[in-house]
Amino acid sequence: MVDETKTIKLWPCGYQAPCKVKNCHARATVITRAADSIGRPITQYELCPQHAEQFVKREQAKEREIVRR
């Protein structure tokens, strides 16, 4: 993630996509999107539920806000 990231937004994945984690063959069900301090999207990943929760824990440790939709 970019250092200016302030918020992580999570959405349900409404389309067929594989998890973006290397060697993970699970179906992505969560979209994670990083936003800067004024809400502009920086990066987006499609993740399976297990990797999405790992991602959330890592970002919470960095004191970033998590918004679930």
VMD Tcl script that draws the C-alpha trace (Angstrom):
set ca {
  {0.00 0.00 0.00}
  {1.01 3.56 -0.60}
  {1.96 5.54 2.52}
  {-0.76 8.13 1.91}
  {-3.48 5.48 2.23}
  {-5.97 6.46 4.95}
  {-8.99 4.23 4.34}
  {-9.58 0.67 3.16}
  {-13.03 -0.01 1.69}
  {-14.41 -3.54 1.38}
  {-17.20 -4.49 -1.04}
  {-18.72 -7.79 -2.05}
  {-17.29 -8.96 -5.37}
  {-20.19 -9.14 -7.81}
  {-18.30 -10.89 -10.62}
  {-16.23 -14.04 -11.13}
  {-12.57 -13.44 -10.25}
  {-9.75 -15.46 -8.74}
  {-8.09 -14.35 -5.49}
  {-5.12 -12.12 -6.35}
  {-2.80 -13.79 -3.80}
  {-0.13 -15.87 -5.49}
  {-0.90 -19.63 -5.55}
  {-4.39 -19.14 -4.08}
  {-6.99 -20.84 -6.25}
  {-10.04 -19.71 -4.27}
  {-12.76 -17.51 -5.75}
  {-12.60 -13.84 -4.79}
  {-15.67 -12.68 -2.88}
  {-14.32 -9.39 -1.50}
  {-13.00 -6.30 -3.27}
  {-10.52 -4.26 -1.22}
  {-9.88 -0.70 -2.32}
  {-7.39 1.69 -0.74}
  {-8.25 5.39 -0.73}
  {-6.15 8.43 0.05}
  {-6.99 11.17 2.54}
  {-9.59 12.77 0.24}
  {-11.18 9.50 -0.87}
  {-9.52 8.92 -4.24}
  {-8.94 5.23 -4.99}
  {-5.30 4.17 -5.07}
  {-5.33 0.37 -5.48}
  {-7.89 -2.40 -5.74}
  {-7.61 -6.15 -5.15}
  {-10.05 -9.04 -5.43}
  {-9.51 -11.45 -2.52}
  {-10.97 -14.62 -1.05}
  {-12.51 -14.25 2.45}
  {-9.44 -15.70 4.20}
  {-6.96 -13.36 2.53}
  {-9.33 -10.39 2.90}
  {-9.36 -10.88 6.69}
  {-5.56 -11.15 6.77}
  {-5.39 -7.93 4.73}
  {-7.80 -6.16 7.11}
  {-5.79 -7.18 10.19}
  {-2.56 -5.97 8.60}
  {-4.09 -2.62 7.64}
  {-5.71 -2.14 11.07}
  {-2.27 -2.61 12.62}
  {-1.17 0.36 10.49}
  {-4.09 2.34 12.01}
  {-5.98 2.65 8.74}
  {-9.76 2.98 8.79}
  {-11.70 -0.05 7.50}
  {-15.09 0.58 5.88}
  {-17.26 -2.46 5.11}
  {-20.10 -2.07 2.61}
}
mol new
graphics top color blue
foreach p $ca { graphics top sphere $p radius 0.5 }
foreach p [lrange $ca 0 end-1] q [lrange $ca 1 end] { graphics top cylinder $p $q radius 0.2 }
display resetview
